[in-house]
């Protein structure tokens, strides 16, 4: 099977899947990274059509407050084509993240409507887009605050959810996909920002992400996969996390902030996940939509298979 055949099968399975805002976002990133910009632009137009009065892109019932941020790159690409509506939509999403989205008194954005919680997922939704729009200092503030609430210094891993009012770890489990959101989000932010990210900040992001990948690598199974809860071998193995880690590692090696050995790790993690792609192009053995608490299938797994493949140089 050629890489082109695999890409086509992954896309054929992905496009009919129902998707909410963050899933739409990662699909546009797969399209931009994987050489299908027309798909990204079409989804961006639809995301603008469903932008709510507060500025959230693709607001079609997703309770997530910040998930529309993952669509920023695609909407910006549409604006670059001269569609004035897209530029306005991007600004509205930008200001939602910068000022209007509900947040704690310290400024860290909450993930869900009416719930004073930070989720590790938000690192991916917020930080790359704010870097993309040139709001690097606010991006770093959100990263630092999410890390303060969720990162566990002893394990080097992120817990999933924390209440910013009580300080309680609502879900302190080291969710594999959640750590994938953090690693992939920071790798993407570093790629987008490049030298526009100040040196101290860039060095800290690189060091933190290197340390995170080292911490997750310690939990790799003999198959090159990762358990749904990284340190709990009784949980199923989740291929989505491996694809996210692979993307982050391929990107870090290519951009010069990860040792070359991580290219081999990334290839192993990618191959282990792709080994479970079925004849119809569906990535099996992943954290499943819509609740992501059991094995199943998901649009984000499909998208990250394409994103990781593109980062590997395939296609």
C-alpha positions, -999 to 999 in steps of 0.1 A, spaced: 0 0 0 13 35 -9 12 65 13 -13 81 -11 -36 51 -8 -34 53 30 -41 90 30 -71 85 7 -86 58 29 -81 79 61 -99 108 44 -127 86 30 -134 74 66 -130 108 82 -151 131 61 -185 114 68 -180 114 106 -200 138 127 -179 165 142 -180 193 168 -158 224 168 -125 210 180 -129 180 156 -137 204 128 -105 223 137 -82 193 137 -97 182 104 -88 216 89 -52 212 103 -50 177 87 -61 193 54 -36 221 56 -8 199 66 -18 170 43 -21 190 11 -59 194 8 -64 231 14 -97 231 -4 -111 209 24 -98 233 51 -113 263 33 -147 246 29 -148 237 66 -137 273 75 -166 287 55 -190 265 74 -174 273 108 -180 310 100 -216 303 91 -220 287 125 -201 314 145 -222 325 174 -229 360 186 -201 357 211 -175 349 185 -171 311 189 -165 295 155 -184 263 146 -207 267 176 -231 238 168 -238 226 203 -203 220 216 -202 229 253 -165 237 250 -159 274 254 -125 276 236 -126 247 210 -133 271 181 -97 283 185 -86 252 166 -102 266 135 -81 297 135 -55 286 109 -81 276 84 -102 308 88 -69 328 84 -62 309 52 -96 319 39 -90 355 49 -58 354 29 -79 345 -2 -95 379 2 -127 369 19 -133 399 43 -159 379 63 -132 355 73 -109 382 86 -137 396 108 -146 361 120 -110 354 130 -109 387 150 -141 378 168 -127 344 177 -94 360 188 -111 384 211 -133 357 226 -101 339 236 -83 371 247 -110 388 267 -146 375 266 -145 338 272 -153 330 309 -122 326 330 -108 325 365 -99 358 382 -62 350 374 -71 350 337 -70 313 328 -99 303 305 -124 277 316 -131 249 293 -169 244 298 -198 267 301 -208 273 337 -180 251 351 -149 267 367 -125 241 353 -94 241 333 -88 211 310 -56 201 294 -73 199 260 -74 237 260 -37 240 256 -42 228 220 -72 249 214 -59 282 227 -21 285 226 -14 278 189 -41 302 177 -30 330 199 6 325 187 -8 325 151 -25 359 157 6 373 172 -7 373 208 23 355 221 23 369 257 -13 359 263 -6 325 247 22 320 272 0 331 301 -26 306 292 0 279 288 17 287 322 -17 288 340 -28 255 325 5 240 334 3 254 370 -32 238 375 -27 205 357 10 194 355 23 169 380 59 175 388 66 140 402 54 121 371 61 148 345 26 143 332 -6 163 330 -38 155 348 -70 161 329 -92 186 347 -89 209 377 -113 233 395 -97 267 397 -120 279 425 -115 250 449 -81 238 437 -94 203 434 -82 179 407 -115 170 392 -98 143 372 -62 139 381 -57 108 360 -29 110 334 -52 107 304 -31 97 274 -50 118 249 -49 148 273 -11 146 274 -13 143 236 -32 175 234 -5 193 254 24 179 235 9 184 201 -4 218 210 30 231 221 47 216 191 23 233 168 27 266 186 64 264 183 62 256 146 38 285 140 56 310 161 92 303 152 115 332 159 86 354 167 84 337 201 108 354 224 140 334 232 133 327 269 98 317 262 107 296 232 134 278 252 110 271 281 83 257 257 108 235 240 123 222 273 88 216 288 77 197 257 109 176 256 104 167 292 67 158 286 76 135 256 103 119 278 78 113 305 52 98 282 78 76 265 84 58 298 48 45 295 51 31 260 40 -5 258 59 -33 240 37 -26 209 46 11 208 12 21 221 -1 39 252 -27 30 278 -58 53 280 -45 63 315 -8 63 310 2 47 343 -28 23 345 -21 -9 325 -56 -22 331 -70 5 307 -72 -1 270 -45 12 247 -52 44 228 -38 50 193 -48 86 192 -23 95 219 4 78 200 -4 97 169 -4 130 188 30 122 204 43 111 170 33 145 155 49 164 183 81 143 181 84 145 143 79 183 145 104 187 173 131 168 154 124 187 122 125 220 140 157 212 159 145 212 195 143 174 200 171 149 197 172 128 165 164 96 184 128 109 188 123 104 150 126 67 156 102 69 186 77 89 165 79 63 137 73 35 161 43 53 177 29 62 143 33 27 129 17 11 160 -14 32 156 -16 28 118 -14 -10 122 -50 -9 134 -64 10 103 -91 -13 88 -99 -19 52 -123 11 52 -96 35 65 -110 37 100 -84 40 128 -94 14 153 -81 9 189 -85 46 199 -102 66 225 -138 68 211 -162 96 205 -184 110 218 -174 105 255 -138 95 251 -139 71 280 -138 38 261 -123 22 230 -140 32 197 -134 55 168 -131 93 164 -127 121 139 -97 133 159 -79 100 156 -85 101 118 -72 137 116 -41 130 137 -33 100 116 -31 124 86 -13 151 106 13 127 119 18 111 85 23 145 70 48 154 97 67 122 90 73 133 54 49 108 39 27 118 10 
